[in-house]
């Protein structure tokens, strides 16, 4: 029986992320860009709040998120409008790329979670959500 701890959770994250990075490599996007693509699927978003949200979620410096967005714009997958507070939106090519990413994620998820009973998956999701909430609370307290 495995002990649930950060190492086990991290190993699952990194192994799954490696599969995703392998699957998205032919699309010409990286993991940070995938997160930005996903965040833009619902429509245009103000750039500054988008950068802050993604930086917090990934626990990275905002400059890395700016680079990901610039990379998407340079690749023709996203565009910035000319407003004082630029809004970022997906282009048609960006929507197509994001759909292919979503398909890859769905395929990976189907393979990795195929034989896990739904009740066990629900418990795991609740536990991991709780751990994330607690870690975020502690991070907020030390920030």
DSSP file (Angstrom, degrees, kcal/mol; ACC not computed):
  #  RESIDUE AA STRUCTURE BP1 BP2  ACC     N-H-->O    O-->H-N    N-H-->O    O-->H-N    TCO  KAPPA ALPHA  PHI   PSI    X-CA   Y-CA   Z-CA
    1    1 A X              0   0    0      0, 0.0     2,-0.2     0, 0.0     0, 0.0   0.000 360.0 360.0 360.0 130.4    0.0    0.0    0.0
    2    2 A X        -     0   0    0      1,-0.0     2,-0.5     6,-0.0     0, 0.0  -0.510 360.0-124.5 -81.1 150.9    1.4    3.4   -1.0
    3    3 A X        -     0   0    0     -2,-0.2     2,-0.6     1,-0.0     5,-0.2  -0.845  23.7-124.6 -94.8 128.9    1.4    6.3    1.5
    4    4 A X        +     0   0    0     -2,-0.5     2,-0.3     4,-0.1     3,-0.0  -0.634  56.9 128.7 -75.3 116.6   -0.3    9.4    0.2
    5    5 A X  S  > S-     0   0    0     -2,-0.6     4,-2.4     1,-0.0     5,-0.2  -0.920  73.5 -82.0-155.1 178.6    2.1   12.3    0.3
    6    6 A X  H  > S+     0   0    0     -2,-0.3     4,-2.9     1,-0.2     5,-0.2   0.824 123.2  56.4 -59.9 -33.8    3.6   15.0   -1.8
    7    7 A X  H  > S+     0   0    0      2,-0.2     4,-2.5     1,-0.2    -1,-0.2   0.936 109.6  44.5 -65.5 -45.4    6.2   12.7   -3.4
    8    8 A X  H  > S+     0   0    0     -5,-0.2     4,-2.0     2,-0.2    -2,-0.2   0.922 116.1  47.2 -64.1 -43.9    3.5   10.3   -4.6
    9    9 A X  H  X S+     0   0    0     -4,-2.4     4,-2.4     1,-0.2    -2,-0.2   0.926 112.9  49.5 -63.0 -44.5    1.3   13.2   -5.8
   10   10 A X  H  X S+     0   0    0     -4,-2.9     4,-3.0    -5,-0.2     5,-0.3   0.894 108.1  52.7 -63.0 -41.0    4.3   14.8   -7.5
   11   11 A X  H  X S+     0   0    0     -4,-2.5     4,-2.3     1,-0.2     5,-0.2   0.911 110.6  47.9 -62.4 -41.1    5.3   11.6   -9.3
   12   12 A X  H  X S+     0   0    0     -4,-2.0     4,-2.3     2,-0.2     5,-0.2   0.917 113.3  48.7 -64.6 -42.6    1.8   11.2  -10.7
   13   13 A X  H  X S+     0   0    0     -4,-2.4     4,-3.0     1,-0.2    -2,-0.2   0.955 113.9  44.3 -61.1 -51.1    1.8   14.8  -11.8
   14   14 A X  H  X S+     0   0    0     -4,-3.0     4,-2.2     1,-0.2    -1,-0.2   0.869 113.7  49.8 -67.4 -36.1    5.2   14.7  -13.5
   15   15 A X  H  X S+     0   0    0     -4,-2.3     4,-1.7    -5,-0.3    -1,-0.2   0.928 114.9  44.3 -66.6 -43.3    4.5   11.3  -15.2
   16   16 A X  H  X S+     0   0    0     -4,-2.3     4,-2.3    -5,-0.2    -2,-0.2   0.912 112.8  51.5 -66.5 -42.4    1.2   12.6  -16.6
   17   17 A X  H  X S+     0   0    0     -4,-3.0     4,-3.2    -5,-0.2     5,-0.2   0.893 106.1  55.0 -62.1 -39.3    2.7   15.9  -17.6
   18   18 A X  H  X S+     0   0    0     -4,-2.2     4,-2.1     2,-0.2    -1,-0.2   0.906 108.0  49.4 -60.8 -41.1    5.5   14.1  -19.5
   19   19 A X  H  X S+     0   0    0     -4,-1.7     4,-2.1     2,-0.2    -1,-0.2   0.921 112.7  47.6 -62.5 -43.2    2.8   12.2  -21.4
   20   20 A X  H  X S+     0   0    0     -4,-2.3     4,-2.4     2,-0.2     5,-0.2   0.932 110.0  51.3 -63.9 -45.5    1.0   15.4  -22.2
   21   21 A X  H  X S+     0   0    0     -4,-3.2     4,-1.3     1,-0.2    -1,-0.2   0.883 110.4  50.0 -60.9 -37.5    4.2   17.2  -23.3
   22   22 A X  H  < S+     0   0    0     -4,-2.1     4,-0.5    -5,-0.2    -1,-0.2   0.913 112.2  48.0 -64.0 -41.8    5.0   14.3  -25.6
   23   23 A X  H  < S+     0   0    0     -4,-2.1     3,-0.3     1,-0.2    -2,-0.2   0.833 115.7  42.9 -69.8 -32.8    1.5   14.4  -27.1
   24   24 A X  H >X>S+     0   0    0     -4,-2.4     3,-1.7     1,-0.2     5,-1.0   0.619  87.8  90.4 -90.9 -12.3    1.5   18.2  -27.6
   25   25 A X  G ><5S+     0   0    0     -4,-1.3     3,-1.6     1,-0.3    -1,-0.2   0.886  84.6  53.9 -52.3 -43.9    5.1   18.5  -29.0
   26   26 A X  G 345S+     0   0    0     -4,-0.5    -1,-0.3    -3,-0.3    -2,-0.1   0.720 101.3  61.8 -65.3 -16.9    3.9   18.0  -32.6
   27   27 A X  G <45S-     0   0    0     -3,-1.7    -1,-0.3     2,-0.2    -2,-0.2   0.600 109.6-123.2 -83.0 -10.9    1.4   20.9  -32.1
   28   28 A X  T <<5S+     0   0    0     -3,-1.6     2,-0.3    -4,-0.6    -3,-0.2   0.713  72.8 112.7  78.1  20.8    4.3   23.3  -31.5
   29   29 A X      < -     0   0    0     -5,-1.0    -1,-0.3    -8,-0.1     2,-0.2  -0.896  53.8-142.1-123.3 155.7    3.1   24.4  -28.0
   30   30 A X     >  -     0   0    0     -2,-0.3     4,-2.2    -3,-0.1     5,-0.2  -0.540  37.0 -91.3-107.9 179.0    4.5   23.9  -24.6
   31   31 A X  H  > S+     0   0    0      1,-0.2     4,-2.0     2,-0.2     5,-0.2   0.899 124.4  50.2 -59.0 -45.6    2.8   23.2  -21.3
   32   32 A X  H  > S+     0   0    0      1,-0.2     4,-1.7     2,-0.2    -1,-0.2   0.886 111.0  49.8 -61.4 -38.9    2.6   26.9  -20.3
   33   33 A X  H  > S+     0   0    0      2,-0.2     4,-2.9     1,-0.2    -1,-0.2   0.856 106.2  56.5 -68.1 -34.7    1.1   27.7  -23.6
   34   34 A X  H  X S+     0   0    0     -4,-2.2     4,-2.7     2,-0.2    -2,-0.2   0.915 105.7  50.8 -62.5 -42.3   -1.5   24.9  -23.2
   35   35 A X  H  X S+     0   0    0     -4,-2.0     4,-2.0     1,-0.2    -1,-0.2   0.902 111.7  47.6 -62.9 -39.5   -2.6   26.4  -20.0
   36   36 A X  H  X S+     0   0    0     -4,-1.7     4,-1.3     2,-0.2    -2,-0.2   0.921 110.5  51.7 -67.1 -43.1   -3.1   29.8  -21.7
   37   37 A X  H >< S+     0   0    0     -4,-2.9     3,-0.6     1,-0.2     4,-0.5   0.935 111.0  48.5 -56.2 -46.5   -4.9   28.2  -24.6
   38   38 A X  H >< S+     0   0    0     -4,-2.7     3,-1.1     1,-0.2     4,-0.3   0.891 108.7  53.0 -62.2 -39.7   -7.3   26.5  -22.1
   39   39 A X  H 3< S+     0   0    0     -4,-2.0     3,-0.3     1,-0.2    -1,-0.2   0.750 109.6  50.5 -67.4 -22.7   -7.9   29.7  -20.2
   40   40 A X  T X< S+     0   0    0     -4,-1.3     3,-1.3    -3,-0.6    50,-0.5   0.447  80.9  93.5 -95.4  -0.9   -8.8   31.5  -23.5
   41   41 A X  T <  S+     0   0    0     -3,-1.1    -1,-0.2    -4,-0.5    -2,-0.1   0.814  82.1  55.5 -64.9 -29.1  -11.4   28.9  -24.7
   42   42 A X  T 3  S-     0   0    0     -3,-0.3    -1,-0.3    -4,-0.3     2,-0.2   0.612 123.1 -83.2 -80.2 -10.8  -14.3   30.8  -23.2
   43   43 A X  S <  S-     0   0    0     -3,-1.3    -1,-0.3    -4,-0.1    45,-0.1  -0.784  73.0 -16.2 135.8-179.7  -13.4   34.0  -25.0
   44   44 A X        -     0   0    0     -2,-0.2     2,-0.4    -3,-0.1    45,-0.2  -0.186  56.5-166.5 -58.3 144.9  -11.2   37.1  -24.7
   45   45 A X  E     -A   88   0A   0     43,-2.3    43,-3.4    -5,-0.0     2,-0.1  -0.988  30.0-102.0-133.9 141.3   -9.6   37.8  -21.4
   46   46 A X  E  >  -A   87   0A   0     -2,-0.4     4,-1.8    41,-0.3    41,-0.3  -0.428  34.5-131.9 -60.3 135.4   -7.8   40.9  -20.1
   47   47 A X  H  > S+     0   0    0     39,-3.3     4,-2.8     1,-0.2     5,-0.2   0.905  97.4  53.2 -61.2 -47.0   -4.1   40.2  -20.3
   48   48 A X  H  > S+     0   0    0     38,-0.3     4,-2.4     1,-0.2    -1,-0.2   0.935 112.3  42.3 -61.4 -50.1   -3.1   41.3  -16.8
   49   49 A X  H  > S+     0   0    0      1,-0.2     4,-2.6     2,-0.2    -1,-0.2   0.876 114.3  53.9 -64.0 -33.8   -5.6   39.2  -14.8
   50   50 A X  H  X S+     0   0    0     -4,-1.8     4,-2.6     2,-0.2     5,-0.3   0.942 109.9  46.8 -62.2 -47.3   -4.9   36.3  -17.2
   51   51 A X  H  X S+     0   0    0     -4,-2.8     4,-2.5     1,-0.2     5,-0.2   0.926 113.9  47.8 -61.2 -45.9   -1.1   36.5  -16.5
   52   52 A X  H  X S+     0   0    0     -4,-2.4     4,-2.4    -5,-0.2     5,-0.2   0.928 112.5  48.7 -62.0 -44.7   -1.7   36.8  -12.7
   53   53 A X  H  X S+     0   0    0     -4,-2.6     4,-2.4     1,-0.2    -2,-0.2   0.926 114.7  44.0 -62.9 -45.7   -4.1   33.8  -12.6
   54   54 A X  H  X S+     0   0    0     -4,-2.6     4,-2.3     2,-0.2    -1,-0.2   0.877 112.4  52.5 -69.1 -36.8   -1.8   31.6  -14.7
   55   55 A X  H  X>S+     0   0    0     -4,-2.5     5,-1.9    -5,-0.3     4,-1.2   0.921 112.2  45.9 -64.3 -42.7    1.3   32.6  -12.7
   56   56 A X  H  <5S+     0   0    0     -4,-2.4     3,-0.2    -5,-0.2    -2,-0.2   0.926 112.9  50.1 -64.1 -44.3   -0.4   31.8   -9.4
   57   57 A X  H  <5S+     0   0    0     -4,-2.4    -2,-0.2     1,-0.2    -1,-0.2   0.881 119.6  36.0 -62.9 -38.7   -1.7   28.5  -10.7
   58   58 A X  H  <5S-     0   0    0     -4,-2.3    -1,-0.2    -5,-0.1    -2,-0.2   0.556 103.3-127.8 -91.8  -8.7    1.7   27.4  -12.0
   59   59 A X  T  <5 +     0   0    0     -4,-1.2     2,-0.3    -3,-0.2    -3,-0.2   0.929  66.8 127.9  58.2  46.8    3.7   29.0   -9.1
   60   60 A X      < -     0   0    0     -5,-1.9    -1,-0.2    -6,-0.2    -2,-0.1  -0.832  67.7 -86.7-126.6 166.1    5.9   30.8  -11.7
   61   61 A X    >>  -     0   0    0     -2,-0.3     3,-1.1     1,-0.1     4,-0.9  -0.423  37.7-119.2 -68.8 146.8    7.0   34.3  -12.3
   62   62 A X  H 3> S+     0   0    0      1,-0.3     4,-2.5     2,-0.2     3,-0.3   0.774 109.2  69.3 -60.5 -26.7    4.6   36.4  -14.4
   63   63 A X  H 3> S+     0   0    0      1,-0.2     4,-2.2     2,-0.2    -1,-0.3   0.868  95.6  54.2 -62.0 -35.1    7.4   36.9  -17.0
   64   64 A X  H <> S+     0   0    0     -3,-1.1     4,-1.7     2,-0.2    -1,-0.2   0.859 108.7  48.2 -65.9 -35.4    7.1   33.3  -18.0
   65   65 A X  H  X S+     0   0    0     -4,-0.9     4,-2.4    -3,-0.3    -2,-0.2   0.904 109.1  53.0 -71.5 -41.6    3.4   33.6  -18.6
   66   66 A X  H  X S+     0   0    0     -4,-2.5     4,-2.7     1,-0.2    -2,-0.2   0.922 108.7  51.0 -56.9 -43.1    4.0   36.7  -20.7
   67   67 A X  H  X S+     0   0    0     -4,-2.2     4,-2.5     1,-0.2    -1,-0.2   0.895 108.1  52.0 -61.5 -40.6    6.5   34.7  -22.7
   68   68 A X  H  X S+     0   0    0     -4,-1.7     4,-1.9     2,-0.2    -1,-0.2   0.914 111.5  46.7 -62.5 -42.4    3.9   32.0  -23.2
   69   69 A X  H  X S+     0   0    0     -4,-2.4     4,-2.5     2,-0.2    -2,-0.2   0.919 111.6  50.3 -67.0 -43.6    1.3   34.5  -24.5
   70   70 A X  H  X S+     0   0    0     -4,-2.7     4,-3.2     1,-0.2     5,-0.2   0.908 109.0  53.3 -60.2 -40.9    3.8   36.2  -26.8
   71   71 A X  H  X S+     0   0    0     -4,-2.5     4,-1.7     1,-0.2    -1,-0.2   0.893 109.0  48.4 -60.8 -40.2    4.7   32.7  -28.1
   72   72 A X  H  <>S+     0   0    0     -4,-1.9     5,-2.8     2,-0.2     6,-1.2   0.895 113.4  47.1 -66.4 -40.1    1.0   32.0  -28.9
   73   73 A X  H ><5S+     0   0    0     -4,-2.5     3,-1.5     4,-0.2    -2,-0.2   0.940 111.9  49.9 -65.8 -46.8    0.6   35.4  -30.6
   74   74 A X  H 3<5S+     0   0    0     -4,-3.2    -1,-0.2     1,-0.3    -2,-0.2   0.832 110.4  51.2 -61.1 -32.0    3.8   34.9  -32.6
   75   75 A X  T 3<5S-     0   0    0     -4,-1.7    -1,-0.3    -5,-0.2    -2,-0.2   0.484 116.3-115.4 -84.1  -2.3    2.5   31.5  -33.7
   76   76 A X  T < 5S+     0   0    0     -3,-1.5    18,-0.4    -4,-0.3    17,-0.3   0.694  87.6 113.2  77.5  18.6   -0.8   32.9  -34.8
   77   77 A X  S   <S+     0   0    0     -5,-2.8    14,-1.9    -6,-0.2     2,-0.3   0.649  80.3  20.5 -95.5 -18.1   -2.7   31.0  -32.1
   78   78 A X  E     -B   90   0A   0     -6,-1.2     2,-0.3    12,-0.3    12,-0.2  -0.937  66.7-153.0-142.6 164.2   -3.8   34.1  -30.1
   79   79 A X  E     -B   89   0A   0     10,-2.7    10,-2.2    -2,-0.3     2,-0.4  -0.981   8.3-142.1-139.7 153.0   -4.1   37.8  -30.7
   80   80 A X  E     -B   88   0A   0     -2,-0.3     8,-0.2     8,-0.2     2,-0.1  -0.934  19.8-137.5-109.9 135.6   -4.0   40.9  -28.6
   81   81 A X        -     0   0    0      6,-1.9     5,-0.0    -2,-0.4     8,-0.0  -0.359  24.0-112.2 -82.9 176.3   -6.3   43.8  -29.2
   82   82 A X  S    S+     0   0    0      4,-0.1     4,-0.1    -2,-0.1    -1,-0.1   0.158  70.0 128.0 -97.5  18.7   -5.0   47.4  -29.2
   83   83 A X  S    S-     0   0    0      2,-0.2     3,-0.3     4,-0.1    -3,-0.0  -0.188  76.0-106.5 -70.9 166.3   -6.9   48.5  -26.1
   84   84 A X  S    S+     0   0    0      1,-0.3     2,-0.8     2,-0.1    -1,-0.1   0.924 123.6  37.2 -58.1 -45.4   -5.2   50.2  -23.2
   85   85 A X  S    S-     0   0    0    -38,-0.0    -1,-0.3   -37,-0.0    -2,-0.2  -0.870 103.7-136.4-104.8  95.2   -5.7   47.0  -21.2
   86   86 A X        -     0   0    0     -2,-0.8   -39,-3.3    -3,-0.3     2,-0.4  -0.171  11.0-146.4 -57.4 141.5   -5.1   44.5  -24.0
   87   87 A X  E     -A   46   0A   0    -41,-0.3    -6,-1.9   -40,-0.1     2,-0.4  -0.887   8.9-143.0-105.4 140.6   -7.4   41.5  -24.2
   88   88 A X  E     +AB  45  80A   0    -43,-3.4   -43,-2.3    -2,-0.4     2,-0.3  -0.863  25.5 169.4-104.4 136.4   -6.1   38.2  -25.4
   89   89 A X  E     - B   0  79A   0    -10,-2.2   -10,-2.7    -2,-0.4     2,-0.2  -0.969  33.6-104.7-142.4 159.3   -8.2   35.9  -27.5
   90   90 A X  E     - B   0  78A   0    -50,-0.5   -12,-0.3    -2,-0.3     2,-0.1  -0.577  27.1-139.9 -81.9 145.7   -7.7   32.8  -29.6
   91   91 A X     >  -     0   0    0    -14,-1.9     4,-2.4    -2,-0.2     5,-0.2  -0.395  38.0 -94.8 -86.1 175.8   -7.5   32.9  -33.3
   92   92 A X  H  > S+     0   0    0      1,-0.2     4,-2.2     2,-0.2     5,-0.2   0.914 131.4  50.7 -58.7 -41.5   -9.2   30.2  -35.4
   93   93 A X  H  > S+     0   0    0    -17,-0.3     4,-2.5     1,-0.2    -1,-0.2   0.875 108.2  53.1 -63.9 -36.3   -5.9   28.3  -35.5
   94   94 A X  H  > S+     0   0    0    -18,-0.4     4,-2.8     2,-0.2    -2,-0.2   0.898 107.8  50.0 -64.5 -41.4   -5.7   28.7  -31.7
   95   95 A X  H  X S+     0   0    0     -4,-2.4     4,-2.2     2,-0.2    -2,-0.2   0.911 111.9  48.5 -62.8 -41.8   -9.2   27.1  -31.3
   96   96 A X  H  X S+     0   0    0     -4,-2.2     4,-1.8     2,-0.2    -2,-0.2   0.915 113.0  47.6 -64.8 -42.0   -8.2   24.2  -33.5
   97   97 A X  H  X S+     0   0    0     -4,-2.5     4,-2.3     1,-0.2    -2,-0.2   0.921 111.1  50.5 -65.3 -43.7   -4.9   23.7  -31.6
   98   98 A X  H  X S+     0   0    0     -4,-2.8     4,-2.8     1,-0.2    -1,-0.2   0.884 108.2  53.4 -63.0 -37.4   -6.7   23.9  -28.2
   99   99 A X  H  X S+     0   0    0     -4,-2.2     4,-2.0     2,-0.2    -1,-0.2   0.892 109.0  49.0 -63.4 -38.7   -9.2   21.3  -29.5
  100  100 A X  H  X S+     0   0    0     -4,-1.8     4,-2.1     2,-0.2    -2,-0.2   0.874 110.9  50.3 -68.5 -36.5   -6.4   19.0  -30.4
  101  101 A X  H  X S+     0   0    0     -4,-2.3     4,-2.8     2,-0.2    -2,-0.2   0.939 109.8  50.3 -63.6 -46.6   -4.8   19.5  -27.0
  102  102 A X  H  X S+     0   0    0     -4,-2.8     4,-2.5     1,-0.2    -2,-0.2   0.880 109.8  51.3 -60.1 -38.1   -8.2   18.7  -25.3
  103  103 A X  H  X S+     0   0    0     -4,-2.0     4,-2.4     2,-0.2    -1,-0.2   0.915 110.1  48.8 -64.7 -42.8   -8.4   15.5  -27.4
  104  104 A X  H  X S+     0   0    0     -4,-2.1     4,-2.5     2,-0.2    -2,-0.2   0.916 111.7  49.1 -63.2 -43.0   -4.9   14.5  -26.3
  105  105 A X  H  X S+     0   0    0     -4,-2.8     4,-2.9     1,-0.2     5,-0.2   0.920 111.1  50.7 -62.2 -43.4   -5.8   15.2  -22.7
  106  106 A X  H  X S+     0   0    0     -4,-2.5     4,-2.5    -5,-0.2    -2,-0.2   0.903 110.8  48.4 -60.6 -42.0   -8.9   13.1  -23.1
  107  107 A X  H  X S+     0   0    0     -4,-2.4     4,-2.1     2,-0.2    -2,-0.2   0.928 113.6  46.1 -64.5 -45.3   -7.0   10.2  -24.6
  108  108 A X  H  X S+     0   0    0     -4,-2.5     4,-2.8     1,-0.2     5,-0.3   0.933 113.7  49.2 -63.0 -45.9   -4.4   10.3  -21.8
  109  109 A X  H  X S+     0   0    0     -4,-2.9     4,-2.5     1,-0.2    -2,-0.2   0.915 109.4  52.0 -60.2 -44.4   -7.0   10.5  -19.1
  110  110 A X  H  X S+     0   0    0     -4,-2.5     4,-0.6    -5,-0.2    -1,-0.2   0.901 113.9  43.8 -60.4 -41.5   -9.0    7.6  -20.6
  111  111 A X  H  < S+     0   0    0     -4,-2.1     3,-0.4     1,-0.2     4,-0.3   0.936 118.4  41.6 -69.5 -45.9   -6.0    5.4  -20.7
  112  112 A X  H  < S+     0   0    0     -4,-2.8     3,-0.2     1,-0.2    -2,-0.2   0.824 124.9  33.4 -75.1 -31.3   -4.6    6.3  -17.2
  113  113 A X  H >< S+     0   0    0     -4,-2.5     3,-1.6    -5,-0.3    -1,-0.2   0.339  84.4 113.4-105.6   6.1   -7.9    6.3  -15.3
  114  114 A X  T 3< S+     0   0    0     -4,-0.6    -1,-0.1    -3,-0.4    -2,-0.1   0.831  84.7  30.1 -52.4 -45.6   -9.7    3.5  -17.3
  115  115 A X  T 3  S+     0   0    0     -4,-0.3     2,-0.6    -3,-0.2    -1,-0.3   0.246  87.9 114.3-106.2  15.0  -10.0    0.9  -14.6
  116  116 A X  S <  S-     0   0    0     -3,-1.6     5,-0.1     1,-0.0    -3,-0.0  -0.754  74.0-116.5 -84.8 122.4  -10.2    3.1  -11.5
  117  117 A X    >>  -     0   0    0     -2,-0.6     4,-2.3     1,-0.1     3,-0.7  -0.304  20.5-122.8 -57.7 137.8  -13.6    2.7   -9.9
  118  118 A X  H 3> S+     0   0    0      1,-0.3     4,-2.5     2,-0.2     5,-0.2   0.846 110.5  55.6 -51.9 -39.4  -15.6    6.0  -10.0
  119  119 A X  H 3> S+     0   0    0      1,-0.2     4,-1.9     2,-0.2    -1,-0.3   0.896 109.4  46.5 -63.9 -38.7  -16.0    6.0   -6.2
  120  120 A X  H <> S+     0   0    0     -3,-0.7     4,-2.6     2,-0.2    -2,-0.2   0.895 111.5  51.3 -69.4 -39.4  -12.3    5.7   -5.7
  121  121 A X  H  X S+     0   0    0     -4,-2.3     4,-2.5     2,-0.2    -2,-0.2   0.891 108.9  51.9 -63.3 -39.1  -11.6    8.5   -8.3
  122  122 A X  H  X S+     0   0    0     -4,-2.5     4,-2.3    -5,-0.2    -2,-0.2   0.919 110.5  47.6 -63.0 -43.8  -14.1   10.7   -6.5
  123  123 A X  H  X S+     0   0    0     -4,-1.9     4,-2.7     2,-0.2     5,-0.2   0.935 112.1  49.7 -63.1 -46.0  -12.4   10.2   -3.1
  124  124 A X  H  X S+     0   0    0     -4,-2.6     4,-2.7     1,-0.2     5,-0.2   0.912 110.6  50.4 -59.7 -42.7   -9.0   10.9   -4.7
  125  125 A X  H  X S+     0   0    0     -4,-2.5     4,-2.3     1,-0.2    -1,-0.2   0.914 111.5  47.9 -62.7 -42.8  -10.3   14.1   -6.3
  126  126 A X  H  X S+     0   0    0     -4,-2.3     4,-2.3     2,-0.2    -2,-0.2   0.923 113.2  47.9 -64.6 -43.2  -11.8   15.3   -3.0
  127  127 A X  H  X S+     0   0    0     -4,-2.7     4,-2.6     1,-0.2    -2,-0.2   0.937 113.8  46.1 -64.0 -46.4   -8.5   14.5   -1.1
  128  128 A X  H  X S+     0   0    0     -4,-2.7     4,-2.4     1,-0.2    -1,-0.2   0.873 111.6  52.1 -66.9 -36.0   -6.3   16.2   -3.7
  129  129 A X  H  X S+     0   0    0     -4,-2.3     4,-2.5    -5,-0.2    -1,-0.2   0.921 111.1  47.9 -63.0 -43.7   -8.6   19.2   -3.8
  130  130 A X  H  X S+     0   0    0     -4,-2.3     4,-2.6     2,-0.2    -2,-0.2   0.913 111.3  49.7 -63.4 -44.0   -8.5   19.5    0.0
  131  131 A X  H  X S+     0   0    0     -4,-2.6     4,-2.6     1,-0.2    -2,-0.2   0.917 111.7  49.5 -61.4 -42.6   -4.7   19.2    0.0
  132  132 A X  H  X S+     0   0    0     -4,-2.4     4,-2.8     2,-0.2    -2,-0.2   0.926 110.7  49.7 -62.1 -45.3   -4.5   21.9   -2.7
  133  133 A X  H  X S+     0   0    0     -4,-2.5     4,-2.3     1,-0.2    -2,-0.2   0.924 112.5  47.4 -59.7 -45.2   -6.8   24.2   -0.7
  134  134 A X  H  X S+     0   0    0     -4,-2.6     4,-2.3     2,-0.2    -1,-0.2   0.914 112.4  48.6 -64.5 -42.7   -4.7   23.8    2.4
  135  135 A X  H  X S+     0   0    0     -4,-2.6     4,-2.7     1,-0.2    -2,-0.2   0.920 111.2  50.6 -63.5 -42.6   -1.4   24.3    0.6
  136  136 A X  H  X S+     0   0    0     -4,-2.8     4,-2.4     1,-0.2    -1,-0.2   0.895 109.3  51.5 -61.9 -39.5   -2.8   27.5   -1.0
  137  137 A X  H  X S+     0   0    0     -4,-2.3     4,-1.8     2,-0.2    -1,-0.2   0.920 111.6  46.8 -62.8 -43.3   -4.0   28.8    2.4
  138  138 A X  H  X S+     0   0    0     -4,-2.3     4,-1.5     2,-0.2    -2,-0.2   0.907 111.6  50.8 -66.3 -40.2   -0.5   28.2    3.9
  139  139 A X  H  X S+     0   0    0     -4,-2.7     4,-1.2     1,-0.2    -2,-0.2   0.906 109.6  51.0 -62.3 -40.8    1.1   29.9    0.9
  140  140 A X  H  < S+     0   0    0     -4,-2.4    -1,-0.2     1,-0.2    -2,-0.2   0.857 107.6  54.0 -64.1 -34.8   -1.2   32.9    1.3
  141  141 A X  H  < S+     0   0    0     -4,-1.8    -1,-0.2     1,-0.2    -2,-0.2   0.825 112.7  41.6 -70.8 -31.3   -0.3   33.1    4.9
  142  142 A X  H  <        0   0    0     -4,-1.5    -1,-0.2     1,-0.2    -2,-0.2   0.593 360.0 360.0 -92.1 -10.3    3.4   33.3    4.3
  143  143 A X     <        0   0    0     -4,-1.2    -1,-0.2    -5,-0.2    -2,-0.1   0.478 360.0 360.0 -77.1 360.0    3.2   35.6    1.3
